[in-house]
């Protein structure tokens, strides 16, 4: 039976069936996200679907141009502890490829709430996330040129890569904080402190 499902999800009819099952879990406006973390369906193989590093979704090598469809799929994404990202419904789990992060943070606003600075991000699929203790920011340096890449926790094990324009705005809000006796260049949001890098390292990069 699993082999049949794998074969079906490789063609248009199988994809349409998957879309229908996903849509059946999300419902209409006002309903929350489906409880994908609580579902334990059988693994039905991988499908030729990929989220590329710029956040574009592809199916069988073709971009998925319908924004509502991308948003629908995004609501049934789950990354398991094996490091693989899946589309999950109550009856099946299929693996997809993710080049970097499944979401992109494309907009940020800063405001005061209860005397605390709060950074709120919007993702490319419409999630609105406040950075803070429950949704931390993390920063990594990537490649030989030490490119700074910020990530925001969205839900489960899923993160959003902060887009480059938003990253520049984000870094502008940073300042030096002593963390464990070391001066760190940090971002603060909702009472939480998120270190970017040692202040001395930042000064060296600025020279």
ZISULKA-V711092 format. One record per residue. N is the residue number from 1. SS is DSSP state (h for helix, s for strand, l for the rest). Layout:
{{N	SS} {N	SS}}
This chain:
{{1	l} {2	h} {3	h} {4	h} {5	h} {6	h} {7	h} {8	h} {9	l} {10	l} {11	l} {12	h} {13	h} {14	h} {15	h} {16	h} {17	h} {18	h} {19	h} {20	h} {21	h} {22	h} {23	h} {24	h} {25	h} {26	h} {27	l} {28	l} {29	l} {30	l} {31	l} {32	l} {33	l} {34	l} {35	l} {36	h} {37	h} {38	h} {39	l} {40	l} {41	l} {42	l} {43	s} {44	s} {45	s} {46	s} {47	s} {48	s} {49	s} {50	s} {51	s} {52	l} {53	l} {54	l} {55	l} {56	l} {57	s} {58	s} {59	s} {60	l} {61	l} {62	s} {63	s} {64	l} {65	l} {66	l} {67	h} {68	h} {69	h} {70	h} {71	h} {72	h} {73	h} {74	h} {75	h} {76	l} {77	s} {78	s} {79	s} {80	l} {81	l} {82	l} {83	l} {84	l} {85	s} {86	s} {87	s} {88	s} {89	s} {90	l} {91	l} {92	s} {93	s} {94	s} {95	s} {96	s} {97	s} {98	s} {99	l} {100	l} {101	l} {102	l} {103	s} {104	s} {105	s} {106	s} {107	s} {108	s} {109	s} {110	s} {111	s} {112	s} {113	s} {114	l} {115	l} {116	s} {117	s} {118	s} {119	s} {120	s} {121	s} {122	s} {123	s} {124	l} {125	l} {126	l} {127	l} {128	s} {129	s} {130	s} {131	l} {132	l} {133	l} {134	l} {135	l} {136	l} {137	s} {138	s} {139	s} {140	s} {141	s} {142	s} {143	l} {144	l} {145	l} {146	l} {147	s} {148	s} {149	s} {150	s} {151	s} {152	s} {153	s} {154	s} {155	s} {156	l} {157	l} {158	s} {159	s} {160	s} {161	s} {162	s} {163	l} {164	h} {165	h} {166	h} {167	h} {168	h} {169	h} {170	h} {171	h} {172	h} {173	l} {174	l} {175	s} {176	s} {177	s} {178	s} {179	s} {180	l} {181	l} {182	s} {183	s} {184	s} {185	s} {186	s} {187	s} {188	s} {189	s} {190	l} {191	l} {192	s} {193	s} {194	s} {195	s} {196	s} {197	s} {198	s} {199	h} {200	h} {201	h} {202	h} {203	h} {204	h} {205	h} {206	h} {207	l}}
